Structures are given as structure tokens and as C-alpha cells.
């Protein structure tokens, strides 16, 4: 059963993809998803929603787990990592998590063209 959270997030992603693709068919989509979202439910939502649009009806979906983005409180370096991760610049463990979208498009490719970044 598709959850409304994942369904709503995927609906926004598909709207953006269709807008970006125009009249071209999308062959592959790679998304980054927060660990708070279920990858299985995101896949179900994509399968349910994408079949209604010719641009995405035959698209292959890939989902990468998003690592939290952090800001070091000592040197202000921004980096990816879990809580307690060392800053790559000054090696401090004192960092704070930055707000990030829960789901975003990393890349997508249209049939007959190379990857497009968004």
C-alpha cells in the first residue's frame, strides 16, 4: 500500500520531471531520498503515478539514500555525514544538521540524449 507521504513527494517529483522533459520520453531517473522516506513506498508511488504520463511510463527509477548534510560549528565547513561524523577539514565532531529536501532529482536521461542534471 502506497503511503500518502511518499505519494505526495513523488507527485511533486513527477511534475518537475515532466516539466523539464517537455515532450521527450525519460529513460532513467535517479533520486536522492531522505532515510525518513521508505524506498519501497517511493518505488510503488513512482510505478502508480508514472504510468499516466508518456514521458515517464517506461522510465527506470534508481533511488540513492541521502546522507545528512552537516555544518561544522568550528570551521563552518559543509559536508555529508551522520551525527558524530568528523569534519573533513578540521576533524571536529561538533556539527549541526542542515535542512535538506526529503526527496530530490539527482539526474535523469531522456531517450536519445545524455544525462540532464536538475
Secondary structure, DSSP 8 states (H G I E B T S, - for coil): ---HHHHHHHHHHHHHHHHHHTTS-EEEEEEEE-TTS-HHHHHHHHHHHHTTSTTTTT-EEEEEE---EEEETTT--EEE--TT---TTT----EEE----SEEEEEEEETTS-EEE-
